[in-house]
């Protein structure tokens, strides 16, 4: 199995993956899945044997890299790809001058996953597109 994760300009493929996972599988309203942040975000695309299987985006604001829209197709779940996507996002964020931390909004069932990757939960539970989330942060200092 040959896995690559890299920064991409192929937004159509990223959007197709996100549509399959968020809209079709999780029931996120289609009008909420894409937003204006996509235009300026750094997008990551994971390919397994040249087939798209996952994506994430990073939005830079101030000293923070906001990691979001992280998704892995069902066929690639349980392979460690999700962790590799997050680590790739963190690696890209750390390479940006002035970025001191990564932040993300975790679905509640995924908090333990992100904690194992060095993120800490903070703040209250909130609704995002009909799914309970909690903010998490990983300081780089």
N, C-alpha and C positions, 0 to 999 in steps of 0.2 A: 504494500500500500504506500503510495506516494502522496504525502500531504504537504501543501504549501498554503501559507497565509501571508498575504501581501496587501499593501495599499493599492486601491483600484479606482479607476474612473468609470468602471462599468456599472453605472447606477441601475441600469435596467435589470441586470442579473441580481444585484442586491435587493432591489425592490421586489422582484419575483420571489426570492427566498423569503423575504419578510412577509409578503402577502400570504404565502402558503402557511407559514407558521402563525403569524399574528391574526390575520383576518379569517382564514379558513379553519385553522385548528383551534385558536383561542377565542374567536368571536369578537376581536377588536373591530370597531366600526372602520370601514375602509377609508372614510374621510379623515380619520384620526391617525392612520398609520404613517402616512407621509406628511411632512410639514416643511416649513420654510427653512428650518435648520439644515436640511439635507444638502442644500446648495453650497453651504460653506463648510460642511463637515468633512473630516477625513474618514473614508470608508475602507473597511477591511473585507477581503473576500477569501474564504477558505475553499480550496479545491482539493478533492481527494481523487487521485488518478484522473486529473483534469476535469472532474465533474464538480460543479458548485454545490457545496453542502452546508455552508454557514457564512454569516456576515455579522458585522458590528460597525458602529460608527463612533467617532470621537468629535465632540464639539468643544473647542477651546474658548474659554472666557476668563479673562483676568489670569489668576494663577491656578486655575482649575481646568482639568480635562474631564468633561462629562462623557462617560461611556454609556452608550445606549443602543437600542434596537439590536441587541445581541440575540441571534437565533441560530439554531442548528436543526437541520432536517432530521426527522425521526430515524432515517436509515443510518445516520452518523452519531446518534446519541449513545452514550455509554462508552465511547471510545476515547474520552479525554479531550475531544475537540473543543468543547466549551471552555475548559480551563486554558487551552492553548490560545483560543481567541482572546480571552481576557488578558493573558500574559502578553500577547502581541499588542493589544491596545495599550497596556501599561508601558510596554517598551517604547512604543511610538510617542506616548504622552511624555515620558521622561526625557526623550530626545528634544522636545520643544523647549527653547529658552524661556525661563521664567515660570514654568509649570511646577507647582509644589505638591499637588495632590490630584488624585483621580476620584471622581464621585460617580455614583450610579444609583438608579432607582431599582431595587430588587423586588421581584415578586416574592411574597412571603415564603413560599415553599423553597426558594433558592437562597435564602439568607445563609444557611450553613455552607453551601457551595462557595459563596463569595467570602465568607469568613475564613475558609481554608486557603483562600488566595490572598489573605492579608487585609481584607476590608472589614471595617467596623460599622455596625448599624447605629443610627442616631435618629432622633426625632420620632414623631408619631407615624402610625400607619395611615396611608392615604389612598384614595381611589384614583387609578390612572386607567382610563379606557375600560372601566368596569372590573378591574382587577386590583386587589389590595397589594400595595407596595410599601416599602420602607427605604429611606435613603441610607446609603452606605458610603464610606470614604476610606481611602488608603493614602496616608501621607507619605511623601517621598523623602522627607527630611530625617 
